Amino acid sequence: MYIRIRNLREDADMTQTQIAKVLNCSQRVYSNYERGDLDIPTEILIKLANFHNVSVDFILGRTDKRETNR
């Protein structure tokens, strides 16, 4: 999961600081999410999925399909 959120951020050509602003958290907290030092709250997972237009299941590694079911 952690490598996926990093890859999504990098694919969007965003820094940790930029994505942290989108998520309304600090860069340090977001960095801890990417490293797996902090569990990612459900609310943040949903925000990440919506922002990157992928499913939460994709972020969690439950599927390799990026598409959402919208």
mmCIF file of the N, C-alpha and C atoms, coordinates in Angstrom:
data_MODEL
# 
_entry.id   MODEL 
# 
loop_
_atom_site.group_PDB 
_atom_site.id 
_atom_site.type_symbol 
_atom_site.label_atom_id 
_atom_site.label_alt_id 
_atom_site.label_comp_id 
_atom_site.label_asym_id 
_atom_site.label_entity_id 
_atom_site.label_seq_id 
_atom_site.pdbx_PDB_ins_code 
_atom_site.Cartn_x 
_atom_site.Cartn_y 
_atom_site.Cartn_z 
_atom_site.occupancy 
_atom_site.B_iso_or_equiv 
_atom_site.pdbx_formal_charge 
_atom_site.auth_seq_id 
_atom_site.auth_comp_id 
_atom_site.auth_asym_id 
_atom_site.auth_atom_id 
_atom_site.pdbx_PDB_model_num 
ATOM 1   N N  . MET A 1 1  ? 0.829   -1.192 0.000   1.00 0.00 ? 1  MET A N  1 
ATOM 2   C CA . MET A 1 1  ? 0.000   0.000  0.000   1.00 0.00 ? 1  MET A CA 1 
ATOM 3   C C  . MET A 1 1  ? 0.872   1.254  0.000   1.00 0.00 ? 1  MET A C  1 
ATOM 4   N N  . TYR A 1 2  ? 1.936   1.249  0.768   1.00 0.00 ? 2  TYR A N  1 
ATOM 5   C CA . TYR A 1 2  ? 2.745   2.455  0.917   1.00 0.00 ? 2  TYR A CA 1 
ATOM 6   C C  . TYR A 1 2  ? 3.474   2.810  -0.376  1.00 0.00 ? 2  TYR A C  1 
ATOM 7   N N  . ILE A 1 3  ? 3.950   1.797  -1.058  1.00 0.00 ? 3  ILE A N  1 
ATOM 8   C CA . ILE A 1 3  ? 4.618   2.067  -2.331  1.00 0.00 ? 3  ILE A CA 1 
ATOM 9   C C  . ILE A 1 3  ? 3.609   2.577  -3.360  1.00 0.00 ? 3  ILE A C  1 
ATOM 10  N N  . ARG A 1 4  ? 2.372   2.111  -3.258  1.00 0.00 ? 4  ARG A N  1 
ATOM 11  C CA . ARG A 1 4  ? 1.350   2.573  -4.202  1.00 0.00 ? 4  ARG A CA 1 
ATOM 12  C C  . ARG A 1 4  ? 1.047   4.054  -4.008  1.00 0.00 ? 4  ARG A C  1 
ATOM 13  N N  . ILE A 1 5  ? 0.949   4.510  -2.777  1.00 0.00 ? 5  ILE A N  1 
ATOM 14  C CA . ILE A 1 5  ? 0.647   5.938  -2.612  1.00 0.00 ? 5  ILE A CA 1 
ATOM 15  C C  . ILE A 1 5  ? 1.827   6.795  -3.052  1.00 0.00 ? 5  ILE A C  1 
ATOM 16  N N  . ARG A 1 6  ? 3.034   6.290  -2.850  1.00 0.00 ? 6  ARG A N  1 
ATOM 17  C CA . ARG A 1 6  ? 4.198   7.025  -3.352  1.00 0.00 ? 6  ARG A CA 1 
ATOM 18  C C  . ARG A 1 6  ? 4.196   7.056  -4.880  1.00 0.00 ? 6  ARG A C  1 
ATOM 19  N N  . ASN A 1 7  ? 3.937   5.913  -5.491  1.00 0.00 ? 7  ASN A N  1 
ATOM 20  C CA . ASN A 1 7  ? 3.911   5.856  -6.951  1.00 0.00 ? 7  ASN A CA 1 
ATOM 21  C C  . ASN A 1 7  ? 2.814   6.748  -7.531  1.00 0.00 ? 7  ASN A C  1 
ATOM 22  N N  . LEU A 1 8  ? 1.651   6.766  -6.913  1.00 0.00 ? 8  LEU A N  1 
ATOM 23  C CA . LEU A 1 8  ? 0.568   7.637  -7.382  1.00 0.00 ? 8  LEU A CA 1 
ATOM 24  C C  . LEU A 1 8  ? 0.986   9.107  -7.295  1.00 0.00 ? 8  LEU A C  1 
ATOM 25  N N  . ARG A 1 9  ? 1.614   9.464  -6.195  1.00 0.00 ? 9  ARG A N  1 
ATOM 26  C CA . ARG A 1 9  ? 2.081   10.851 -6.026  1.00 0.00 ? 9  ARG A CA 1 
ATOM 27  C C  . ARG A 1 9  ? 3.117   11.197 -7.085  1.00 0.00 ? 9  ARG A C  1 
ATOM 28  N N  . GLU A 1 10 ? 4.071   10.311 -7.283  1.00 0.00 ? 10 GLU A N  1 
ATOM 29  C CA . GLU A 1 10 ? 5.113   10.570 -8.269  1.00 0.00 ? 10 GLU A CA 1 
ATOM 30  C C  . GLU A 1 10 ? 4.545   10.600 -9.692  1.00 0.00 ? 10 GLU A C  1 
ATOM 31  N N  . ASP A 1 11 ? 3.578   9.722  -9.979  1.00 0.00 ? 11 ASP A N  1 
ATOM 32  C CA . ASP A 1 11 ? 2.937   9.733  -11.300 1.00 0.00 ? 11 ASP A CA 1 
ATOM 33  C C  . ASP A 1 11 ? 2.240   11.062 -11.574 1.00 0.00 ? 11 ASP A C  1 
ATOM 34  N N  . ALA A 1 12 ? 1.764   11.701 -10.494 1.00 0.00 ? 12 ALA A N  1 
ATOM 35  C CA . ALA A 1 12 ? 1.093   12.998 -10.616 1.00 0.00 ? 12 ALA A CA 1 
ATOM 36  C C  . ALA A 1 12 ? 2.105   14.151 -10.584 1.00 0.00 ? 12 ALA A C  1 
ATOM 37  N N  . ASP A 1 13 ? 3.391   13.826 -10.533 1.00 0.00 ? 13 ASP A N  1 
ATOM 38  C CA . ASP A 1 13 ? 4.462   14.833 -10.455 1.00 0.00 ? 13 ASP A CA 1 
ATOM 39  C C  . ASP A 1 13 ? 4.247   15.812 -9.306  1.00 0.00 ? 13 ASP A C  1 
ATOM 40  N N  . MET A 1 14 ? 3.936   15.252 -8.136  1.00 0.00 ? 14 MET A N  1 
ATOM 41  C CA . MET A 1 14 ? 3.696   16.068 -6.951  1.00 0.00 ? 14 MET A CA 1 
ATOM 42  C C  . MET A 1 14 ? 4.729   15.758 -5.878  1.00 0.00 ? 14 MET A C  1 
ATOM 43  N N  . THR A 1 15 ? 5.030   16.764 -5.084  1.00 0.00 ? 15 THR A N  1 
ATOM 44  C CA . THR A 1 15 ? 5.898   16.567 -3.930  1.00 0.00 ? 15 THR A CA 1 
ATOM 45  C C  . THR A 1 15 ? 5.050   16.102 -2.746  1.00 0.00 ? 15 THR A C  1 
ATOM 46  N N  . GLN A 1 16 ? 5.730   15.623 -1.717  1.00 0.00 ? 16 GLN A N  1 
ATOM 47  C CA . GLN A 1 16 ? 5.006   15.259 -0.497  1.00 0.00 ? 16 GLN A CA 1 
ATOM 48  C C  . GLN A 1 16 ? 4.303   16.469 0.094   1.00 0.00 ? 16 GLN A C  1 
ATOM 49  N N  . THR A 1 17 ? 4.919   17.617 0.024   1.00 0.00 ? 17 THR A N  1 
ATOM 50  C CA . THR A 1 17 ? 4.311   18.843 0.552   1.00 0.00 ? 17 THR A CA 1 
ATOM 51  C C  . THR A 1 17 ? 3.028   19.177 -0.195  1.00 0.00 ? 17 THR A C  1 
ATOM 52  N N  . GLN A 1 18 ? 3.045   19.035 -1.509  1.00 0.00 ? 18 GLN A N  1 
ATOM 53  C CA . GLN A 1 18 ? 1.858   19.341 -2.306  1.00 0.00 ? 18 GLN A CA 1 
ATOM 54  C C  . GLN A 1 18 ? 0.705   18.397 -1.988  1.00 0.00 ? 18 GLN A C  1 
ATOM 55  N N  . ILE A 1 19 ? 0.977   17.100 -1.919  1.00 0.00 ? 19 ILE A N  1 
ATOM 56  C CA . ILE A 1 19 ? -0.105  16.160 -1.630  1.00 0.00 ? 19 ILE A CA 1 
ATOM 57  C C  . ILE A 1 19 ? -0.583  16.309 -0.189  1.00 0.00 ? 19 ILE A C  1 
ATOM 58  N N  . ALA A 1 20 ? 0.327   16.657 0.712   1.00 0.00 ? 20 ALA A N  1 
ATOM 59  C CA . ALA A 1 20 ? -0.073  16.881 2.105   1.00 0.00 ? 20 ALA A CA 1 
ATOM 60  C C  . ALA A 1 20 ? -1.075  18.032 2.200   1.00 0.00 ? 20 ALA A C  1 
ATOM 61  N N  . LYS A 1 21 ? -0.877  19.080 1.391   1.00 0.00 ? 21 LYS A N  1 
ATOM 62  C CA . LYS A 1 21 ? -1.830  20.200 1.385   1.00 0.00 ? 21 LYS A CA 1 
ATOM 63  C C  . LYS A 1 21 ? -3.201  19.738 0.908   1.00 0.00 ? 21 LYS A C  1 
ATOM 64  N N  . VAL A 1 22 ? -3.228  18.886 -0.099  1.00 0.00 ? 22 VAL A N  1 
ATOM 65  C CA . VAL A 1 22 ? -4.494  18.346 -0.604  1.00 0.00 ? 22 VAL A CA 1 
ATOM 66  C C  . VAL A 1 22 ? -5.208  17.569 0.501   1.00 0.00 ? 22 VAL A C  1 
ATOM 67  N N  . LEU A 1 23 ? -4.429  16.839 1.281   1.00 0.00 ? 23 LEU A N  1 
ATOM 68  C CA . LEU A 1 23 ? -4.995  15.999 2.343   1.00 0.00 ? 23 LEU A CA 1 
ATOM 69  C C  . LEU A 1 23 ? -5.189  16.742 3.661   1.00 0.00 ? 23 LEU A C  1 
ATOM 70  N N  . ASN A 1 24 ? -4.757  18.003 3.700   1.00 0.00 ? 24 ASN A N  1 
ATOM 71  C CA . ASN A 1 24 ? -4.869  18.817 4.905   1.00 0.00 ? 24 ASN A CA 1 
ATOM 72  C C  . ASN A 1 24 ? -4.099  18.207 6.085   1.00 0.00 ? 24 ASN A C  1 
ATOM 73  N N  . CYS A 1 25 ? -2.863  17.808 5.782   1.00 0.00 ? 25 CYS A N  1 
ATOM 74  C CA . CYS A 1 25 ? -1.989  17.305 6.835   1.00 0.00 ? 25 CYS A CA 1 
ATOM 75  C C  . CYS A 1 25 ? -0.590  17.869 6.574   1.00 0.00 ? 25 CYS A C  1 
ATOM 76  N N  . SER A 1 26 ? 0.326   17.630 7.474   1.00 0.00 ? 26 SER A N  1 
ATOM 77  C CA . SER A 1 26 ? 1.680   18.134 7.291   1.00 0.00 ? 26 SER A CA 1 
ATOM 78  C C  . SER A 1 26 ? 2.478   17.201 6.373   1.00 0.00 ? 26 SER A C  1 
ATOM 79  N N  . GLN A 1 27 ? 3.565   17.732 5.835   1.00 0.00 ? 27 GLN A N  1 
ATOM 80  C CA . GLN A 1 27 ? 4.438   16.913 4.994   1.00 0.00 ? 27 GLN A CA 1 
ATOM 81  C C  . GLN A 1 27 ? 5.022   15.772 5.817   1.00 0.00 ? 27 GLN A C  1 
ATOM 82  N N  . ARG A 1 28 ? 5.348   16.035 7.043   1.00 0.00 ? 28 ARG A N  1 
ATOM 83  C CA . ARG A 1 28 ? 5.923   15.006 7.913   1.00 0.00 ? 28 ARG A CA 1 
ATOM 84  C C  . ARG A 1 28 ? 4.939   13.852 8.123   1.00 0.00 ? 28 ARG A C  1 
ATOM 85  N N  . VAL A 1 29 ? 3.680   14.178 8.368   1.00 0.00 ? 29 VAL A N  1 
ATOM 86  C CA . VAL A 1 29 ? 2.670   13.133 8.555   1.00 0.00 ? 29 VAL A CA 1 
ATOM 87  C C  . VAL A 1 29 ? 2.519   12.329 7.267   1.00 0.00 ? 29 VAL A C  1 
ATOM 88  N N  . TYR A 1 30 ? 2.442   13.029 6.134   1.00 0.00 ? 30 TYR A N  1 
ATOM 89  C CA . TYR A 1 30 ? 2.297   12.319 4.867   1.00 0.00 ? 30 TYR A CA 1 
ATOM 90  C C  . TYR A 1 30 ? 3.512   11.431 4.609   1.00 0.00 ? 30 TYR A C  1 
ATOM 91  N N  . SER A 1 31 ? 4.704   11.925 4.902   1.00 0.00 ? 31 SER A N  1 
ATOM 92  C CA . SER A 1 31 ? 5.919   11.131 4.739   1.00 0.00 ? 31 SER A CA 1 
ATOM 93  C C  . SER A 1 31 ? 5.841   9.856  5.579   1.00 0.00 ? 31 SER A C  1 
ATOM 94  N N  . ASN A 1 32 ? 5.323   9.979  6.780   1.00 0.00 ? 32 ASN A N  1 
ATOM 95  C CA . ASN A 1 32 ? 5.145   8.808  7.644   1.00 0.00 ? 32 ASN A CA 1 
ATOM 96  C C  . ASN A 1 32 ? 4.157   7.815  7.040   1.00 0.00 ? 32 ASN A C  1 
ATOM 97  N N  . TYR A 1 33 ? 3.118   8.304  6.360   1.00 0.00 ? 33 TYR A N  1 
ATOM 98  C CA . TYR A 1 33 ? 2.191   7.403  5.655   1.00 0.00 ? 33 TYR A CA 1 
ATOM 99  C C  . TYR A 1 33 ? 2.937   6.640  4.566   1.00 0.00 ? 33 TYR A C  1 
ATOM 100 N N  . GLU A 1 34 ? 3.713   7.349  3.761   1.00 0.00 ? 34 GLU A N  1 
ATOM 101 C CA . GLU A 1 34 ? 4.431   6.708  2.648   1.00 0.00 ? 34 GLU A CA 1 
ATOM 102 C C  . GLU A 1 34 ? 5.443   5.680  3.131   1.00 0.00 ? 34 GLU A C  1 
ATOM 103 N N  . ARG A 1 35 ? 6.063   5.927  4.252   1.00 0.00 ? 35 ARG A N  1 
ATOM 104 C CA . ARG A 1 35 ? 7.067   4.998  4.782   1.00 0.00 ? 35 ARG A CA 1 
ATOM 105 C C  . ARG A 1 35 ? 6.430   3.845  5.548   1.00 0.00 ? 35 ARG A C  1 
ATOM 106 N N  . GLY A 1 36 ? 5.149   3.975  5.872   1.00 0.00 ? 36 GLY A N  1 
ATOM 107 C CA . GLY A 1 36 ? 4.483   2.938  6.643   1.00 0.00 ? 36 GLY A CA 1 
ATOM 108 C C  . GLY A 1 36 ? 4.692   3.080  8.128   1.00 0.00 ? 36 GLY A C  1 
ATOM 109 N N  . ASP A 1 37 ? 5.187   4.257  8.553   1.00 0.00 ? 37 ASP A N  1 
ATOM 110 C CA . ASP A 1 37 ? 5.409   4.500  9.976   1.00 0.00 ? 37 ASP A CA 1 
ATOM 111 C C  . ASP A 1 37 ? 4.111   4.841  10.706  1.00 0.00 ? 37 ASP A C  1 
ATOM 112 N N  . LEU A 1 38 ? 3.106   5.304  9.962   1.00 0.00 ? 38 LEU A N  1 
ATOM 113 C CA . LEU A 1 38 ? 1.782   5.606  10.514  1.00 0.00 ? 38 LEU A CA 1 
ATOM 114 C C  . LEU A 1 38 ? 0.739   4.884  9.692   1.00 0.00 ? 38 LEU A C  1 
ATOM 115 N N  . ASP A 1 39 ? -0.271  4.343  10.354  1.00 0.00 ? 39 ASP A N  1 
ATOM 116 C CA . ASP A 1 39 ? -1.411  3.790  9.634   1.00 0.00 ? 39 ASP A CA 1 
ATOM 117 C C  . ASP A 1 39 ? -2.181  4.938  8.995   1.00 0.00 ? 39 ASP A C  1 
ATOM 118 N N  . ILE A 1 40 ? -2.647  4.708  7.795   1.00 0.00 ? 40 ILE A N  1 
ATOM 119 C CA . ILE A 1 40 ? -3.382  5.748  7.074   1.00 0.00 ? 40 ILE A CA 1 
ATOM 120 C C  . ILE A 1 40 ? -4.852  5.663  7.480   1.00 0.00 ? 40 ILE A C  1 
ATOM 121 N N  . PRO A 1 41 ? -5.397  6.739  8.050   1.00 0.00 ? 41 PRO A N  1 
ATOM 122 C CA . PRO A 1 41 ? -6.805  6.725  8.443   1.00 0.00 ? 41 PRO A CA 1 
ATOM 123 C C  . PRO A 1 41 ? -7.715  6.541  7.221   1.00 0.00 ? 41 PRO A C  1 
ATOM 124 N N  . THR A 1 42 ? -8.860  5.953  7.445   1.00 0.00 ? 42 THR A N  1 
ATOM 125 C CA . THR A 1 42 ? -9.824  5.698  6.373   1.00 0.00 ? 42 THR A CA 1 
ATOM 126 C C  . THR A 1 42 ? -10.161 6.971  5.621   1.00 0.00 ? 42 THR A C  1 
ATOM 127 N N  . GLU A 1 43 ? -10.359 8.054  6.317   1.00 0.00 ? 43 GLU A N  1 
ATOM 128 C CA . GLU A 1 43 ? -10.692 9.338  5.681   1.00 0.00 ? 43 GLU A CA 1 
ATOM 129 C C  . GLU A 1 43 ? -9.601  9.760  4.690   1.00 0.00 ? 43 GLU A C  1 
ATOM 130 N N  . ILE A 1 44 ? -8.353  9.562  5.056   1.00 0.00 ? 44 ILE A N  1 
ATOM 131 C CA . ILE A 1 44 ? -7.228  9.923  4.181   1.00 0.00 ? 44 ILE A CA 1 
ATOM 132 C C  . ILE A 1 44 ? -7.163  8.970  2.989   1.00 0.00 ? 44 ILE A C  1 
ATOM 133 N N  . LEU A 1 45 ? -7.407  7.678  3.221   1.00 0.00 ? 45 LEU A N  1 
ATOM 134 C CA . LEU A 1 45 ? -7.438  6.717  2.113   1.00 0.00 ? 45 LEU A CA 1 
ATOM 135 C C  . LEU A 1 45 ? -8.482  7.114  1.073   1.00 0.00 ? 45 LEU A C  1 
ATOM 136 N N  . ILE A 1 46 ? -9.640  7.518  1.544   1.00 0.00 ? 46 ILE A N  1 
ATOM 137 C CA . ILE A 1 46 ? -10.720 7.925  0.636   1.00 0.00 ? 46 ILE A CA 1 
ATOM 138 C C  . ILE A 1 46 ? -10.318 9.183  -0.124  1.00 0.00 ? 46 ILE A C  1 
ATOM 139 N N  . LYS A 1 47 ? -9.730  10.151 0.572   1.00 0.00 ? 47 LYS A N  1 
ATOM 140 C CA . LYS A 1 47 ? -9.276  11.380 -0.104  1.00 0.00 ? 47 LYS A CA 1 
ATOM 141 C C  . LYS A 1 47 ? -8.223  11.069 -1.163  1.00 0.00 ? 47 LYS A C  1 
ATOM 142 N N  . LEU A 1 48 ? -7.279  10.186 -0.833  1.00 0.00 ? 48 LEU A N  1 
ATOM 143 C CA . LEU A 1 48 ? -6.249  9.803  -1.799  1.00 0.00 ? 48 LEU A CA 1 
ATOM 144 C C  . LEU A 1 48 ? -6.859  9.124  -3.023  1.00 0.00 ? 48 LEU A C  1 
ATOM 145 N N  . ALA A 1 49 ? -7.780  8.206  -2.782  1.00 0.00 ? 49 ALA A N  1 
ATOM 146 C CA . ALA A 1 49 ? -8.427  7.491  -3.883  1.00 0.00 ? 49 ALA A CA 1 
ATOM 147 C C  . ALA A 1 49 ? -9.193  8.458  -4.770  1.00 0.00 ? 49 ALA A C  1 
ATOM 148 N N  . ASN A 1 50 ? -9.931  9.362  -4.166  1.00 0.00 ? 50 ASN A N  1 
ATOM 149 C CA . ASN A 1 50 ? -10.692 10.336 -4.949  1.00 0.00 ? 50 ASN A CA 1 
ATOM 150 C C  . ASN A 1 50 ? -9.768  11.265 -5.728  1.00 0.00 ? 50 ASN A C  1 
ATOM 151 N N  . PHE A 1 51 ? -8.712  11.714 -5.084  1.00 0.00 ? 51 PHE A N  1 
ATOM 152 C CA . PHE A 1 51 ? -7.790  12.642 -5.735  1.00 0.00 ? 51 PHE A CA 1 
ATOM 153 C C  . PHE A 1 51 ? -7.118  11.996 -6.948  1.00 0.00 ? 51 PHE A C  1 
ATOM 154 N N  . HIS A 1 52 ? -6.683  10.751 -6.791  1.00 0.00 ? 52 HIS A N  1 
ATOM 155 C CA . HIS A 1 52 ? -5.966  10.056 -7.861  1.00 0.00 ? 52 HIS A CA 1 
ATOM 156 C C  . HIS A 1 52 ? -6.904  9.293  -8.804  1.00 0.00 ? 52 HIS A C  1 
ATOM 157 N N  . ASN A 1 53 ? -8.205  9.349  -8.515  1.00 0.00 ? 53 ASN A N  1 
ATOM 158 C CA . ASN A 1 53 ? -9.218  8.670  -9.327  1.00 0.00 ? 53 ASN A CA 1 
ATOM 159 C C  . ASN A 1 53 ? -8.941  7.166  -9.432  1.00 0.00 ? 53 ASN A C  1 
ATOM 160 N N  . VAL A 1 54 ? -8.663  6.572  -8.292  1.00 0.00 ? 54 VAL A N  1 
ATOM 161 C CA . VAL A 1 54 ? -8.492  5.129  -8.190  1.00 0.00 ? 54 VAL A CA 1 
ATOM 162 C C  . VAL A 1 54 ? -9.365  4.639  -7.041  1.00 0.00 ? 54 VAL A C  1 
ATOM 163 N N  . SER A 1 55 ? -9.509  3.326  -6.926  1.00 0.00 ? 55 SER A N  1 
ATOM 164 C CA . SER A 1 55 ? -10.299 2.782  -5.827  1.00 0.00 ? 55 SER A CA 1 
ATOM 165 C C  . SER A 1 55 ? -9.429  2.641  -4.572  1.00 0.00 ? 55 SER A C  1 
ATOM 166 N N  . VAL A 1 56 ? -10.086 2.617  -3.439  1.00 0.00 ? 56 VAL A N  1 
ATOM 167 C CA . VAL A 1 56 ? -9.381  2.353  -2.186  1.00 0.00 ? 56 VAL A CA 1 
ATOM 168 C C  . VAL A 1 56 ? -8.777  0.949  -2.259  1.00 0.00 ? 56 VAL A C  1 
ATOM 169 N N  . ASP A 1 57 ? -9.481  0.016  -2.889  1.00 0.00 ? 57 ASP A N  1 
ATOM 170 C CA . ASP A 1 57 ? -8.943  -1.338 -3.040  1.00 0.00 ? 57 ASP A CA 1 
ATOM 171 C C  . ASP A 1 57 ? -7.634  -1.331 -3.812  1.00 0.00 ? 57 ASP A C  1 
ATOM 172 N N  . PHE A 1 58 ? -7.495  -0.457 -4.810  1.00 0.00 ? 58 PHE A N  1 
ATOM 173 C CA . PHE A 1 58 ? -6.235  -0.357 -5.540  1.00 0.00 ? 58 PHE A CA 1 
ATOM 174 C C  . PHE A 1 58 ? -5.120  0.112  -4.609  1.00 0.00 ? 58 PHE A C  1 
ATOM 175 N N  . ILE A 1 59 ? -5.407  1.140  -3.827  1.00 0.00 ? 59 ILE A N  1 
ATOM 176 C CA . ILE A 1 59 ? -4.393  1.655  -2.894  1.00 0.00 ? 59 ILE A CA 1 
ATOM 177 C C  . ILE A 1 59 ? -3.997  0.577  -1.890  1.00 0.00 ? 59 ILE A C  1 
ATOM 178 N N  . LEU A 1 60 ? -4.976  -0.192 -1.419  1.00 0.00 ? 60 LEU A N  1 
ATOM 179 C CA . LEU A 1 60 ? -4.700  -1.226 -0.421  1.00 0.00 ? 60 LEU A CA 1 
ATOM 180 C C  . LEU A 1 60 ? -4.050  -2.471 -1.011  1.00 0.00 ? 60 LEU A C  1 
ATOM 181 N N  . GLY A 1 61 ? -3.966  -2.527 -2.343  1.00 0.00 ? 61 GLY A N  1 
ATOM 182 C CA . GLY A 1 61 ? -3.348  -3.684 -2.978  1.00 0.00 ? 61 GLY A CA 1 
ATOM 183 C C  . GLY A 1 61 ? -4.271  -4.870 -3.140  1.00 0.00 ? 61 GLY A C  1 
ATOM 184 N N  . ARG A 1 62 ? -5.571  -4.645 -2.963  1.00 0.00 ? 62 ARG A N  1 
ATOM 185 C CA . ARG A 1 62 ? -6.544  -5.730 -3.119  1.00 0.00 ? 62 ARG A CA 1 
ATOM 186 C C  . ARG A 1 62 ? -6.879  -6.003 -4.574  1.00 0.00 ? 62 ARG A C  1 
ATOM 187 N N  . THR A 1 63 ? -6.531  -5.064 -5.455  1.00 0.00 ? 63 THR A N  1 
ATOM 188 C CA . THR A 1 63 ? -6.732  -5.222 -6.882  1.00 0.00 ? 63 THR A CA 1 
ATOM 189 C C  . THR A 1 63 ? -5.650  -4.446 -7.615  1.00 0.00 ? 63 THR A C  1 
ATOM 190 N N  . ASP A 1 64 ? -5.380  -4.851 -8.826  1.00 0.00 ? 64 ASP A N  1 
ATOM 191 C CA . ASP A 1 64 ? -4.434  -4.113 -9.642  1.00 0.00 ? 64 ASP A CA 1 
ATOM 192 C C  . ASP A 1 64 ? -5.159  -3.210 -10.646 1.00 0.00 ? 64 ASP A C  1 
ATOM 193 N N  . LYS A 1 65 ? -6.504  -3.250 -10.623 1.00 0.00 ? 65 LYS A N  1 
ATOM 194 C CA . LYS A 1 65 ? -7.298  -2.380 -11.492 1.00 0.00 ? 65 LYS A CA 1 
ATOM 195 C C  . LYS A 1 65 ? -7.364  -0.999 -10.886 1.00 0.00 ? 65 LYS A C  1 
ATOM 196 N N  . ARG A 1 66 ? -6.931  0.005  -11.635 1.00 0.00 ? 66 ARG A N  1 
ATOM 197 C CA . ARG A 1 66 ? -6.920  1.378  -11.114 1.00 0.00 ? 66 ARG A CA 1 
ATOM 198 C C  . ARG A 1 66 ? -8.299  2.012  -11.168 1.00 0.00 ? 66 ARG A C  1 
ATOM 199 N N  . GLU A 1 67 ? -9.161  1.550  -12.054 1.00 0.00 ? 67 GLU A N  1 
ATOM 200 C CA . GLU A 1 67 ? -10.447 2.210  -12.270 1.00 0.00 ? 67 GLU A CA 1 
ATOM 201 C C  . GLU A 1 67 ? -11.329 2.129  -11.024 1.00 0.00 ? 67 GLU A C  1 
ATOM 202 N N  . THR A 1 68 ? -12.124 3.173  -10.869 1.00 0.00 ? 68 THR A N  1 
ATOM 203 C CA . THR A 1 68 ? -13.106 3.180  -9.801  1.00 0.00 ? 68 THR A CA 1 
ATOM 204 C C  . THR A 1 68 ? -14.427 2.680  -10.369 1.00 0.00 ? 68 THR A C  1 
ATOM 205 N N  . ASN A 1 69 ? -15.351 2.368  -9.502  1.00 0.00 ? 69 ASN A N  1 
ATOM 206 C CA . ASN A 1 69 ? -16.668 1.863  -9.920  1.00 0.00 ? 69 ASN A CA 1 
ATOM 207 C C  . ASN A 1 69 ? -17.706 2.963  -9.958  1.00 0.00 ? 69 ASN A C  1 
ATOM 208 N N  . ARG A 1 70 ? -17.312 4.135  -10.383 1.00 0.00 ? 70 ARG A N  1 
ATOM 209 C CA . ARG A 1 70 ? -18.251 5.264  -10.391 1.00 0.00 ? 70 ARG A CA 1 
ATOM 210 C C  . ARG A 1 70 ? -19.095 5.237  -11.614 1.00 0.00 ? 70 ARG A C  1 
# 
